[in-house]
Amino acid sequence: MDISEALTTEYREFDPETPVSKLLGAFQTHRDPALLVGGDDGIEGIVTRKVLVSSQHDPDRKARSVMREDVPGVDRRDDIREVARRMVESEFPLVPVYDGEDFEGVATDESVAAATEPFLDALAVSDVYTRDLRSIEPETTVGEVIHRLRVDGISRVPVVDDGDAVGMVSYFDLLDFAVRETDQEQGGNADGFGDEMGSDSQAGSHGGFGERAGVEHRLLDLPARDVMNSPVATTGPTTGLDEAVGEMLDDDYSSLVVEVPAEGVDGIVTLTDVLRSLTWTPDDGGTRLQVFGTRHLTTMTHEEVADLIDGVTDKFEEMDVIEAYVILHRHKERQRGSPLIQATIRLFTDRGRFAGTGEEYGDAPAIRSARDNLERTVLDEKGQTMSKRRGERSAEDAERLLGWWLEA
C-alpha cells in the first residue's frame, strides 16, 4: 500500500509573513494537526500546536519564525509504512505529498490511520498502547500542565481523580496560554484571541481596558479542571485496534485513555502509537529493531542496542519476537554534561506485547535501565502458562498483520 491511499487535500496553507495570532485563530477554528507555510518556492515549513506551546511567542511574530523547516516531503508512491516511520521519527503529524515535483496534498496521522484501519483488527489496544502514563489531578495548575507537556515531550495528559479518568488536557486546549504578549499592559488581546478559556471578561479583538500585569499569572494558576475536555473517551486493553481507531476517527479524538476493569486507568493509546505499529516489518535475518529518536543515540551503536535486547529475548526461547523498537526522548535537564534521557523498549511477539521504560542521564544508562525493566516483565511472563488459543490467535494475527504489507 502506498501513501496515495492516505492522500487528502484538506489542509490550510499560510504565507511565511502571516502573524502568529492568525495561526492561533486557524488552530482554534479548525482541528488541523498542523498548518503548512508556503511561498513562491513551494512548501517552506510546518507549524504545529506543539511548537506554539513549547515556548512564549509574541502574537505579532511571523509564521516564518515559528515554523519547522525540516519537512519530510514524500512521493505518492512511497510505502505507507515508511511514511508512518518518518512521521513518528520527525514528530510531524502531517507531511506534504508530491508526484515528482508537483505538490498534490498531504498525509496526516488521521488519514494514515483511516487508510490502514481495515488491517488493524490483527492487533488489540494492549499491543500498542503506552503504559508509562503521565497524568495530572483536577487541581493541578495550568502552569504545571504546560511545564509537564514541555519537559516530558508529550502532546496531551489525562486528568485522573481517585483512579478514574475525568478529562484530558492537550495542546489544543492550551494554545491561548502559549501565544500571548508577556509585556502587554493595556488590556485586551491581539487579533485572533478569544475567550475560549472563559477566564477574562475583556477578551476579544479590541484593545481592552485596564492593567494587564498579573493576568497571565492568574491564568496559569487556574486548575486543570477549568480547561480540560470532559468526559474523557476510554477504551479497554482487549479492544481491537481497528475498533479503537474507528472510535477516534468517528469522534475526532487523537487518543483514548485505556482503563483496566477493577484497576482503573492504565495508559493511553494515541494515533502516534497506531502509526508506530505500522512500522513493524518482517525480517528474515532475525529480530527487526527500529530506534525512534536516533539523534539522542550518542554513545551506543544500533548493534549494541540490538545485542542488549537479544540478551533479554534469549532468556525466553519459546517467544518469537516479530518486532522490537526503542523510543528515546531527551529532557532539558543535564548532569555533568549528560542530558536526562527517557528510553522505552517495546517488543511485539507471538506471546503479546512487552515494554520497559527507564530514565537516566545519558543514552546508554537509560537504555540499560529500560532493558532491566523489560527483562523483569519478560521473565514474569516466562513463569506463566499461555493458553493455546492465545498462542494460535497471535500467530494468525501476526501473519495477517505482516501479510498485507507484502502484497505489493
C-alpha positions as CSV (number, residue, x, y, z in Angstrom):
1,M,0.0,0.0,0.0
2,D,1.4,3.4,-0.9
3,I,0.8,6.8,0.7
4,S,-1.5,7.9,-2.1
5,E,-4.2,5.8,-0.3
6,A,-4.0,8.3,2.6
7,L,-3.7,11.5,0.4
8,T,-6.0,14.3,1.4
9,T,-6.4,17.8,0.0
10,E,-8.0,19.1,3.3
11,Y,-5.2,21.4,4.6
12,R,-4.6,25.1,5.4
13,E,-1.6,26.9,4.0
14,F,-0.3,30.3,5.1
15,D,2.3,32.9,3.9
16,P,5.6,33.0,5.8
17,E,4.7,36.5,6.9
18,T,1.4,35.5,8.5
19,P,1.3,36.7,12.2
20,V,1.2,34.0,14.8
21,S,-2.1,35.3,16.1
22,K,-3.7,34.3,12.8
23,L,-2.2,30.8,13.0
24,L,-3.7,30.6,16.5
25,G,-7.1,31.6,15.1
26,A,-6.8,28.8,12.5
27,F,-6.0,26.2,15.1
28,Q,-8.9,27.3,17.3
29,T,-11.4,27.3,14.4
30,H,-10.2,24.0,12.8
31,R,-8.7,20.8,14.2
32,D,-5.9,20.6,11.7
33,P,-2.9,18.6,13.1
34,A,-0.6,21.2,11.6
35,L,-0.5,24.2,9.2
36,L,1.5,24.5,6.0
37,V,3.7,27.5,5.4
38,G,4.4,28.1,1.7
39,G,5.7,30.7,-0.7
40,D,6.7,31.1,-4.3
41,D,9.2,28.2,-3.9
42,G,6.6,25.8,-2.6
43,I,6.2,24.4,0.9
44,E,8.7,26.0,3.2
45,G,7.7,24.7,6.6
46,I,5.1,23.4,9.0
47,V,3.7,24.9,12.2
48,T,2.3,22.5,14.9
49,R,0.5,23.2,18.1
50,K,3.5,21.7,20.0
51,V,5.7,24.4,18.5
52,L,3.4,27.2,19.7
53,V,3.0,25.7,23.2
54,S,6.7,24.8,23.7
55,S,7.7,28.5,24.3
56,Q,6.4,32.0,24.6
57,H,5.6,33.7,21.2
58,D,4.5,37.3,20.6
59,P,1.3,37.3,18.6
60,D,2.9,39.7,16.1
61,R,5.7,37.3,15.3
62,K,5.6,35.8,11.8
63,A,4.9,32.2,10.8
64,R,8.5,32.1,9.4
65,S,9.9,32.4,12.9
66,V,7.9,29.5,14.5
67,M,7.7,27.0,11.6
68,R,9.8,23.9,11.4
69,E,11.7,23.8,8.1
70,D,12.9,20.1,8.1
71,V,9.7,19.0,6.4
72,P,9.8,15.3,5.3
73,G,8.1,15.6,1.9
74,V,7.2,12.2,0.4
75,D,6.3,10.8,-3.0
76,R,2.8,9.5,-3.6
77,R,4.3,6.1,-4.5
78,D,6.2,5.8,-1.1
79,D,5.2,2.8,1.0
80,I,2.8,3.9,3.7
81,R,4.8,2.1,6.4
82,E,7.9,4.1,5.6
83,V,5.9,7.3,5.6
84,A,4.5,6.4,9.0
85,R,8.0,5.8,10.3
86,R,9.2,9.2,9.1
87,M,6.2,10.9,10.6
88,V,6.8,9.3,14.0
89,E,10.6,9.9,13.8
90,S,10.2,13.6,12.9
91,E,7.2,14.2,15.2
92,F,5.2,15.6,12.3
93,P,1.5,14.8,12.3
94,L,1.3,16.0,8.7
95,V,3.6,15.6,5.6
96,P,3.4,17.1,2.1
97,V,2.9,14.5,-0.7
98,Y,4.3,15.1,-4.2
99,D,4.1,13.5,-7.6
100,G,7.6,14.1,-8.8
101,E,8.0,17.8,-8.2
102,D,4.2,18.6,-8.2
103,F,2.6,19.1,-4.8
104,E,-0.6,17.0,-4.6
105,G,-1.8,17.3,-1.0
106,V,-0.9,16.0,2.4
107,A,-1.0,12.8,4.5
108,T,-1.9,13.2,8.2
109,D,-1.8,10.9,11.2
110,E,-5.6,10.6,10.8
111,S,-5.6,9.9,7.1
112,V,-2.9,7.2,7.5
113,A,-4.9,5.6,10.4
114,A,-8.1,5.7,8.3
115,A,-6.4,4.1,5.3
116,T,-5.0,1.2,7.4
117,E,-7.9,0.7,9.8
118,P,-9.3,-2.4,8.0
119,F,-6.0,-4.2,8.6
120,L,-5.7,-3.3,12.3
121,D,-8.0,-6.0,13.5
122,A,-4.9,-8.1,13.8
123,L,-3.9,-6.1,16.8
124,A,-5.5,-5.2,20.2
125,V,-5.1,-2.0,22.1
126,S,-2.9,-3.9,24.5
127,D,-0.4,-4.5,21.7
128,V,0.4,-0.8,21.2
129,Y,-0.8,1.5,24.0
130,T,1.6,3.4,26.3
131,R,1.6,2.1,29.8
132,D,4.1,4.5,31.4
133,L,1.3,7.0,31.8
134,R,1.8,10.7,32.8
135,S,-1.3,12.0,34.5
136,I,-2.4,15.1,36.5
137,E,-5.0,15.8,39.1
138,P,-8.0,18.1,38.6
139,E,-6.4,20.7,40.8
140,T,-3.0,20.7,39.0
141,T,-2.4,24.3,37.8
142,V,-2.4,25.2,34.1
143,G,1.2,26.4,34.5
144,E,2.3,23.0,35.8
145,V,0.4,21.2,33.0
146,I,2.3,23.3,30.4
147,H,5.6,22.6,32.1
148,R,4.8,18.9,32.2
149,L,4.0,18.8,28.5
150,R,7.2,20.6,27.6
151,V,9.5,18.6,29.9
152,D,8.0,15.2,29.1
153,G,7.7,15.9,25.4
154,I,4.1,14.7,25.2
155,S,1.1,16.3,23.5
156,R,-1.7,15.6,26.0
157,V,-2.1,14.4,29.6
158,P,-5.1,12.7,31.2
159,V,-6.7,14.2,34.3
160,V,-7.2,11.4,36.9
161,D,-9.2,11.7,40.1
162,D,-9.2,8.8,42.5
163,G,-8.1,6.3,39.8
164,D,-10.7,7.4,37.3
165,A,-10.1,9.4,34.1
166,V,-12.2,12.6,34.3
167,G,-10.7,14.6,31.5
168,M,-7.9,15.4,29.1
169,V,-5.8,18.4,28.6
170,S,-3.9,18.8,25.2
171,Y,-2.0,21.3,23.2
172,F,-5.3,22.3,21.6
173,D,-6.7,23.4,25.0
174,L,-3.6,25.4,26.0
175,L,-2.8,27.5,22.9
176,D,-4.3,30.6,24.4
177,F,-1.7,30.5,27.1
178,A,1.2,29.9,24.9
179,V,0.7,32.7,22.4
180,R,0.5,35.8,24.5
181,E,2.3,39.1,24.8
182,T,4.0,38.8,28.1
183,D,4.6,42.6,28.4
184,Q,1.2,43.8,27.3
185,E,0.0,46.4,29.8
186,Q,-3.1,47.9,28.1
187,G,-5.5,45.0,28.4
188,G,-7.4,43.0,25.8
189,N,-5.9,40.6,23.3
190,A,-4.2,40.6,20.0
191,D,-6.3,39.8,16.9
192,G,-7.4,36.2,16.9
193,F,-7.6,35.7,20.7
194,G,-11.0,34.8,22.0
195,D,-12.5,34.0,25.4
196,E,-12.0,30.2,24.9
197,M,-10.9,29.6,28.5
198,G,-13.6,31.8,30.0
199,S,-11.1,33.5,32.3
200,D,-11.0,37.1,31.1
201,S,-14.1,39.2,30.6
202,Q,-12.2,41.7,28.5
203,A,-11.0,39.1,26.0
204,G,-11.6,39.9,22.3
205,S,-10.0,41.6,19.3
206,H,-10.3,45.1,20.8
207,G,-7.6,46.9,22.7
208,G,-9.3,46.3,26.1
209,F,-9.1,48.3,29.2
210,G,-7.1,48.3,32.4
211,E,-3.8,46.9,33.7
212,R,-2.9,43.5,32.2
213,A,0.1,42.9,34.5
214,G,-0.5,39.8,36.6
215,V,-3.3,38.5,34.4
216,E,-1.2,35.8,32.8
217,H,0.0,34.7,36.2
218,R,-3.6,34.3,37.3
219,L,-4.5,32.3,34.2
220,L,-1.6,29.9,34.8
221,D,-2.9,29.4,38.3
222,L,-6.2,28.1,37.1
223,P,-6.8,24.4,37.9
224,A,-6.8,21.8,35.1
225,R,-10.4,21.1,35.7
226,D,-11.2,24.5,34.2
227,V,-9.6,23.8,30.8
228,M,-9.8,20.0,30.4
229,N,-12.1,18.2,27.9
230,S,-14.6,16.1,29.7
231,P,-15.9,13.5,29.8
232,V,-12.8,11.6,28.5
233,A,-13.1,8.9,25.9
234,T,-11.9,5.5,27.2
235,T,-11.3,2.0,25.9
236,G,-10.1,-1.3,27.2
237,P,-6.8,-3.2,26.5
238,T,-8.6,-6.1,24.8
239,T,-10.5,-3.8,22.3
240,G,-9.4,-4.4,18.7
241,L,-7.1,-1.7,17.5
242,D,-9.3,-1.2,14.4
243,E,-12.3,-0.6,16.7
244,A,-10.3,1.9,18.8
245,V,-9.1,3.7,15.7
246,G,-12.6,3.8,14.3
247,E,-13.8,5.5,17.5
248,M,-11.0,8.1,17.4
249,L,-11.8,8.9,13.8
250,D,-15.6,9.0,14.2
251,D,-15.5,11.2,17.3
252,D,-12.5,13.3,16.2
253,Y,-10.2,12.2,19.0
254,S,-6.5,11.8,18.8
255,S,-6.2,9.5,21.8
256,L,-8.2,7.2,24.1
257,V,-7.5,6.6,27.8
258,V,-7.0,2.8,28.5
259,E,-8.8,1.5,31.6
260,V,-8.4,-1.9,33.1
261,P,-11.6,-3.3,34.8
262,A,-11.4,-3.1,38.6
263,E,-7.9,-1.4,38.3
264,G,-8.7,1.9,36.7
265,V,-6.5,4.0,34.3
266,D,-3.6,2.0,33.0
267,G,-2.3,4.0,29.9
268,I,-3.2,5.9,26.8
269,V,-3.4,4.9,23.1
270,T,-2.8,7.7,20.5
271,L,-2.7,8.0,16.8
272,T,1.1,8.1,17.1
273,D,1.0,4.7,18.7
274,V,-1.0,3.5,15.8
275,L,1.5,4.9,13.3
276,R,4.3,3.3,15.2
277,S,2.7,-0.1,14.9
278,L,2.6,0.3,11.1
279,T,6.4,0.4,11.1
280,W,6.7,-3.2,12.2
281,T,8.1,-5.2,9.3
282,P,9.2,-8.8,8.8
283,D,12.9,-9.5,8.6
284,D,14.3,-13.0,7.6
285,G,17.6,-12.1,9.2
286,G,16.2,-12.1,12.8
287,T,14.5,-9.6,15.1
288,R,13.7,-6.3,13.4
289,L,14.9,-3.3,15.6
290,Q,14.0,0.3,15.0
291,V,15.1,3.3,17.0
292,F,13.0,6.4,17.2
293,G,14.9,9.5,18.3
294,T,18.2,8.3,16.9
295,R,19.7,11.8,17.3
296,H,19.8,11.1,21.0
297,L,21.8,7.8,20.5
298,T,25.2,9.3,21.0
299,T,27.3,6.7,23.0
300,M,25.8,3.5,21.8
301,T,25.5,2.0,18.4
302,H,22.4,0.4,16.8
303,E,24.1,-3.0,17.0
304,E,24.9,-2.6,20.8
305,V,21.2,-1.8,21.4
306,A,20.2,-4.9,19.4
307,D,22.6,-7.0,21.5
308,L,21.0,-5.8,24.7
309,I,17.5,-6.7,23.5
310,D,18.7,-10.1,22.2
311,G,20.1,-10.8,25.7
312,V,16.6,-10.4,27.1
313,T,14.7,-12.4,24.5
314,D,17.2,-15.3,24.6
315,K,16.1,-16.0,28.2
316,F,12.6,-16.9,26.8
317,E,13.4,-19.3,24.0
318,E,9.7,-20.1,23.3
319,M,9.0,-16.5,22.4
320,D,9.2,-15.4,18.8
321,V,10.0,-11.7,18.5
322,I,8.5,-10.1,15.4
323,E,9.5,-6.5,16.1
324,A,11.5,-4.5,18.6
325,Y,11.8,-0.8,18.9
326,V,13.4,1.8,21.2
327,I,11.9,5.3,21.7
328,L,14.3,7.9,23.1
329,H,13.2,11.3,24.5
330,R,15.7,13.9,25.8
331,H,14.7,16.2,28.7
332,K,16.3,19.6,29.1
333,E,17.8,18.7,32.5
334,R,21.5,17.8,32.4
335,Q,24.1,16.4,34.8
336,R,27.8,16.7,34.2
337,G,27.1,17.4,30.5
338,S,24.8,14.4,30.0
339,P,21.2,15.0,29.2
340,L,18.4,13.2,31.1
341,I,17.1,10.6,28.7
342,Q,13.9,8.6,28.8
343,A,14.2,5.3,27.0
344,T,11.3,2.9,26.3
345,I,11.9,-0.6,24.7
346,R,8.9,-2.4,23.3
347,L,8.6,-5.9,21.8
348,F,5.8,-7.2,19.6
349,T,5.9,-11.0,19.9
350,D,3.8,-14.1,19.3
351,R,3.1,-14.0,23.1
352,G,1.9,-10.5,23.3
353,R,3.4,-7.1,23.8
354,F,6.2,-6.3,26.4
355,A,7.6,-3.0,27.4
356,G,10.1,-1.5,29.8
357,T,10.9,2.2,30.5
358,G,14.0,3.7,32.1
359,E,15.2,7.3,32.8
360,E,18.8,8.1,33.4
361,Y,21.5,10.7,32.4
362,G,22.9,9.6,29.1
363,D,21.5,7.3,26.4
364,A,23.4,4.1,27.5
365,P,22.3,4.2,31.2
366,A,18.7,5.0,30.1
367,I,18.6,2.1,27.6
368,R,20.1,-0.3,30.1
369,S,17.5,0.8,32.7
370,A,14.7,0.2,30.2
371,R,16.3,-3.2,29.4
372,D,16.3,-4.2,33.0
373,N,12.6,-3.3,33.4
374,L,11.8,-5.1,30.2
375,E,13.6,-8.2,31.3
376,R,11.6,-8.4,34.5
377,T,8.4,-8.2,32.5
378,V,9.5,-10.9,30.1
379,L,10.7,-13.2,32.9
380,D,7.4,-12.8,34.7
381,E,5.7,-14.0,31.5
382,K,8.0,-16.9,31.3
383,G,6.7,-18.2,34.6
384,Q,3.1,-18.1,33.4
385,T,1.3,-20.6,31.1
386,M,-0.2,-19.1,28.0
387,S,-3.4,-20.6,26.7
388,K,-3.2,-22.5,23.4
389,R,-6.0,-20.3,22.0
390,R,-4.0,-17.1,22.7
391,G,-0.9,-18.6,21.0
392,E,-2.9,-19.5,17.9
393,R,-4.6,-16.2,17.7
394,S,-1.2,-14.4,18.0
395,A,0.3,-16.4,15.2
396,E,-2.6,-15.9,12.9
397,D,-2.8,-12.2,13.7
398,A,0.9,-11.8,13.1
399,E,0.6,-13.5,9.7
400,R,-2.3,-11.2,8.8
401,L,-0.7,-8.1,10.1
402,L,2.6,-8.7,8.2
403,G,1.0,-10.3,5.1
404,W,-0.8,-7.2,3.7
405,W,2.4,-5.3,3.8
406,L,4.0,-7.8,1.5
407,E,1.1,-7.9,-1.1
408,A,2.6,-5.1,-3.1
